[in-house]
Amino acid sequence: MHNTGQIYVHDIRKAVLLQAKQRLRRAGVQNAQVHSDKVKLHSLLKGKVDWMLLDVPCTGAGVMRRNPDAKYKFTLERLHELMKIQELILEEALPYLRNEKSRIVYSTCSVLPEENIIQVARFCEKHGFKIQDDQIF
């Protein structure tokens, strides 16, 4: 939007949005809005976003040390389900971008290439984007 630095937070989980409000308030962030209504957010921001952070659902393969039970919940079927959800979220992000200079920051807490570099590379190839190599952590 034309308001430089305006932050919009979206999640379908209302409890997560409540936590986000609290964290933003504690951090002193005053230029943030939280939304659970995807339709309203779309009408508000379609074609107006310069950059967005997509913190997508994942297997959690990168945090198994902190959450050892996660390894018992991991299945290839669940991985494939999550990869479909990740792809859908990436696709749904496209209409929000303002122009060719707009950026998507893609984030997971997984270390699996299928959920990270492979997922992003496939998306970039499909839509003619390029990965900024210096931005990969």
N, C-alpha and C positions, 0 to 999 in steps of 0.2 A: 504494500500500500504506500501511499505517499508519506505517511508518518514514518519517518526513519526510526528504526529501532523498535517498532511495535512487535510484541511477541504474542503469538497465539499458540495455545496448547490444546491439543485434541486427543481424546482417548475415549473409547466406547465404555470404559470402566469408570463409573462415577466415583468410586473410592479412590482411584488413582488421581483423578482430577482434584479431589479434595486435598489429598496429600501434596499435589503440585501447588495448589493455592497457598497452603501453609508454608511450604519450602520457599516459594517465591517471596512471600511476605517476610519471612525471616531473613532472606538474602537482601531485602530492601528493594526488590524489583517492583516498580510501580506501573510499568508500561506493558502489562501482560493481561491477556484475557484467556479464560479456559472455556472450552466448548465440548459438549458430548453429542450435540446434534450435528451430524455430518452434512445434512442438507443445508442447514443454516450456514455452516462454515463454508461450504462450497459456494453458495450465493454471495457470501461476503468477500471471499478471497480468490475466486476463479480468475486466473491470469494476472495476479497482483503480487506474487511471492518472489522475492529475490533469492532467498535460500531457505531450505527447510531441513530439519533434522528428523530422520525416520528411525526411531528406536523400535525395531520390529521384534515380534515374538520369535523366540529361537529355542533350541534344545538346551541351552545353558551349559554347553560343553566346556565353556571357559571358566566356569565357577564351581566345578565339581569338588574342588578342594574345600570350598566353603559350604557346599551343599552335597555331601557324599551320597545321599539317597538318589540324587539325580541320575547317577549311572545305572540304577536299577529300573528307572522309568524310561530310559532311552531305548527306542526301537527304530529300525529303518522305516517302518510305516509312519511313525510320528515325525521323523525327519522329513519325509516326503510331504506329509501334510503341512508342516511348517514352511517348507520351501514354496509350496503353492500359495500360502498366505502371504509370505514375504514378497513373492512376485506380484500378487494382487495389490498389495500396499504400494509397491513401486509404481505400478501402472496407474493406480488411483491418484498418485502424486502429480503426474504429468500436467493435468489441466490447471493446476494451481500456479505453475511457473510463469513468470512475467515474460521472459524472452530467452534468447540463446545464451545469455550471460548468467542466467539463474543457476543455482547450484542445489544439489541434493547431497546431504551428508547421511550416509547409510550406516547404521550402528546395530550390532548384536553383542551379546555376551558369550558368543560361541567362538571356538577356535577352528571349527570345521570349514574347510574351503568351500564346501557345497552351500553353506549358508552365508558366505562372505564373498570372496573374490570371484568364484564361479558364478554366483547369483548376480553380482554387480556386472561382471563382464558380459553375461548373456543379455542383461537389460540394456547395457550401453550399445552392444552390437545391434540389437533389435531396433533401437531408436536413434542411432547415429550419434550417440554421446561418446565422450572419451573419459577415461579414468585419469585423474591427475595423480600420477605416480608419487609425487612428493607429498601427497596428502594421505597415503596409506600408512597406517600404523601397525 
